[in-house]
Amino acid sequence: MTHTDSFRQQVRDWLEINCPESMRRPYRNEAEACWGGRNCVFYSEDQKNWLERMVSKGWTVPTWPKEYGGAGLDREQAKILKEELKRINARPPLESFGISMLGPPLLKYGTEAQRQQHLPPIARGEIRWAQGYSEPNAGSDLASLQMRADDMGDHFNVNGSKVWTSYGELGDWMFCLVRTDFEAPKHKGISFVMFDMTTEGVSTRPIKLISGKSPFTETFLENVRVEKDQVIGAINDGWTIAKYLLSHEREMIAGSGISASGSLPVSQSAVKTIGTENGILKNTMLRTDIARFEIDERCLGLTIERARDEVKAGVSLGAAASMFKYYGTELNKRRYELLMSIGGHDALVWEGDKSRDGYLPKMWLRTKGNSIEGGTSEIQLNIVAKRILGLPG
């Protein structure tokens, strides 16, 4: 048995013993996802145990160094862990913007004190992070942001507002872009800061979406004190960190186009919902659409894996993140269009236990926002055209 095979068997044996059976089923609703944080209320004892057991192995952030709460796995080992989790349809033990977005910039640009302060609590799910990027007049043109951070010597005094703050009312801390130099070119006067959302002067207000749910908020800062030791990178060089984080955010959103652990593939959903005749879906057009979707989904997954291997070898992801984000967005919209088709009239039921409180139609509506968040599809296509295809502006 090779070293790789041995590691896979170890992972498989551990998961068999430690992953509760209830954590191997698709989510019934959004409330069953674990986001952690100071005010986290576990949906069940199994959910709590699953998180604690994965934390004990460092497998919530398997590639992070052990001193920051990770397992120090190499790329191949992390891929095996991911495959074994998907094999048993295990739910993610922890959803976290701290892991998917803030962690990489902290590892690359943060001071050792910042890493020690923030990374272990992220890995353990103790702190839930929110993102302060977009503003009412700075969305796609993010560098036009106007949130003001005045230098007060040992700290900044911050005033302004952010919009589309995902789960802002539930965040414990926020990573945020602020303007620290109003005289410099717009990309040069931005700093990347972090602050506790219980700080005096921070408030949020929900934004209701077409689905009736409100995962987004407006966030207001009025004379908020932000310590200078909570600036990542150099003051006025926050755009460098912002771009690096965006590449990881776009890769995360691209991943929404791929069936994740905790969710059934579209083909299995179809078989479960409408059944088969002699092992084949009767609706030829639907069967073809599902096959085409799952082929495209598989191709995206393999392409992202190849890109990750190239990054490990020292090749910058660069504009490819925009390509992945755009295609992953379109795939996720296609997924829910197919699931709505599979469900038929029943997929339109908006409330009640049978429809899981309208989980499917609300998620279908929610996917429309994928085209905007993390950079609009139009912006991503412009980046692909200019930086990958080399087309003239």
Long-range contacts (C-beta under 8 A, 24 or more apart in sequence): 4-76, 4-80, 7-77, 7-80, 8-80, 8-84, 11-80, 11-81, 11-84, 12-84, 12-87, 14-57, 15-84, 15-85, 15-88, 15-90, 16-88, 18-50, 18-53, 19-50, 19-53, 19-88, 19-90, 20-46, 20-49, 20-50, 21-46, 22-46, 22-47, 23-47, 23-50, 23-90, 23-91, 23-93, 24-88, 24-89, 24-90, 24-91, 25-89, 25-91, 25-262, 26-89, 26-262, 26-263, 26-264, 27-91, 27-262, 27-263, 28-356, 28-359, 29-356, 29-357, 29-359, 30-359, 32-91, 33-91, 33-92, 33-95, 34-91, 34-92, 34-93, 34-94, 34-95, 34-125, 35-94, 35-95, 35-96, 35-125, 35-128, 35-167, 35-170, 36-94, 36-96, 36-124, 36-125, 36-126, 36-127, 36-128, 37-125, 37-126, 37-127, 37-128, 37-170, 37-171, 37-172, 38-126, 38-127, 38-128, 38-172, 39-170, 39-172, 40-125, 40-128, 50-91, 50-93, 51-93, 51-94, 51-125, 53-93, 54-93, 54-94, 55-93, 55-123, 55-124, 55-125, 58-123, 59-93, 60-93, 60-94, 60-96, 60-99, 60-123, 60-124, 60-125, 61-99, 61-103, 61-119, 61-122, 61-123, 64-103, 64-107, 64-119, 64-123, 67-116, 68-107, 68-115, 68-116, 68-119, 68-120, 68-123, 69-119, 69-120, 69-122, 69-123, 69-124, 70-123, 75-308, 75-309, 75-312, 79-305, 85-261, 86-260, 86-261, 89-261, 89-262, 89-264, 90-261, 90-262, 91-261, 91-262, 92-260, 92-261, 92-262, 93-125, 94-125, 96-122, 96-125, 96-128, 96-129, 97-128, 97-129, 97-130, 97-131, 97-166, 98-122, 98-127, 98-128, 98-129, 99-123, 100-248, 100-249, 100-252, 101-129, 101-131, 101-175, 101-245, 101-248, 101-249, 101-252, 102-129, 102-175, 102-194, 102-245, 104-244, 104-245, 104-248, 105-192, 105-232, 105-241, 105-244, 105-245, 105-248, 106-232, 108-244, 109-232, 109-233, 109-240, 109-241, 109-244, 110-232, 111-229, 113-229, 114-194, 114-229, 114-230, 114-232, 118-173, 118-194, 127-172, 127-173, 128-167, 128-170, 128-171, 128-172, 128-173, 129-171, 129-172, 129-173, 129-174, 129-175, 130-165, 130-166, 130-167, 130-168, 130-170, 130-171, 130-173, 130-174, 130-175, 130-197, 130-219, 131-165, 131-166, 131-174, 131-175, 131-176, 131-249, 132-162, 132-165, 132-174, 132-175, 132-176, 132-177, 132-219, 133-162, 133-176, 133-177, 133-242, 134-162, 134-163, 134-164, 135-160, 135-161, 135-162, 135-163, 136-161, 136-163, 139-163, 139-164, 139-372, 139-376, 140-375, 140-376, 140-378, 140-379, 142-177, 142-242, 143-186, 143-187, 143-190, 143-239, 144-186, 145-177, 145-178, 145-179, 145-190, 146-179, 147-176, 147-177, 147-178, 147-179, 147-221, 148-178, 148-179, 148-182, 149-178, 149-179, 149-180, 149-191, 149-193, 149-226, 151-180, 154-227, 154-228, 155-225, 155-226, 155-227, 155-228, 156-180, 156-191, 156-193, 156-225, 156-226, 156-228, 157-223, 157-224, 157-225, 157-226, 158-193, 158-195, 158-221, 158-223, 158-224, 158-225, 158-226, 159-221, 159-222, 159-223, 159-224, 160-220, 160-221, 161-218, 161-219, 161-220, 161-221, 162-218, 162-219, 162-221, 163-207, 163-216, 163-218, 163-219, 164-207, 164-216, 164-373, 165-204, 165-216, 165-217, 165-218, 165-219, 166-215, 166-216, 166-373, 167-215, 167-216, 167-217, 168-197, 168-204, 168-216, 168-217, 168-218, 168-219, 169-204, 169-206, 169-217, 171-197, 172-196, 172-197, 172-198, 173-197, 174-202, 174-219, 175-232, 175-245, 177-238, 177-242, 178-226, 178-238, 180-235, 180-236, 180-238, 181-236, 184-236, 187-239, 188-236, 188-237, 188-239, 189-236, 190-236, 190-238, 190-239, 190-242, 191-231, 191-233, 191-235, 191-236, 191-237, 191-238, 192-231, 192-232, 192-233, 192-238, 192-241, 192-242, 193-226, 193-230, 193-231, 193-232, 193-238, 194-226, 194-230, 194-232, 195-224, 195-225, 195-226, 195-227, 195-230, 199-224, 199-225, 199-226, 200-224, 200-225, 201-225, 209-365, 209-366, 209-369, 210-365, 210-368, 211-361, 211-362, 211-365, 211-366, 212-362, 213-362, 213-366, 246-321, 246-374, 246-375, 247-317, 247-318, 247-321, 248-321, 249-374, 250-321, 250-322, 250-324, 250-325, 250-374, 250-375, 250-380, 251-304, 251-317, 251-321, 251-324, 251-325, 252-374, 253-325, 253-328, 253-329, 253-370, 253-373, 253-374, 254-300, 254-304, 254-321, 254-324, 254-325, 254-327, 254-328, 254-329, 255-304, 255-328, 256-328, 256-329, 256-331, 256-332, 256-370, 257-297, 257-300, 257-327, 257-328, 257-329, 257-330, 257-331, 257-332, 257-335, 258-297, 258-300, 258-301, 258-304, 258-328, 258-331, 259-297, 259-335, 265-294, 266-290, 266-293, 266-294, 266-335, 266-338, 266-339, 266-342, 267-291, 267-294, 269-339, 269-342, 270-338, 270-342, 273-342, 273-343, 274-342, 274-344, 286-338, 286-341, 286-342, 289-338, 289-341, 290-338, 293-331, 293-334, 293-335, 293-338, 296-331, 296-334, 297-331, 297-335, 300-324, 300-327, 300-328, 300-331, 318-387, 319-383, 319-384, 319-386, 319-387, 319-388, 320-388, 322-375, 322-379, 322-380, 322-383, 322-384, 322-387, 323-380, 323-384, 323-388, 325-374, 325-375, 325-380, 326-377, 326-380, 326-381, 326-384, 328-370, 329-370, 329-371, 329-377, 330-377, 332-367, 332-370, 333-367, 333-368, 333-370, 333-371, 335-367, 336-360, 336-363, 336-364, 336-367, 337-364, 339-364, 340-364
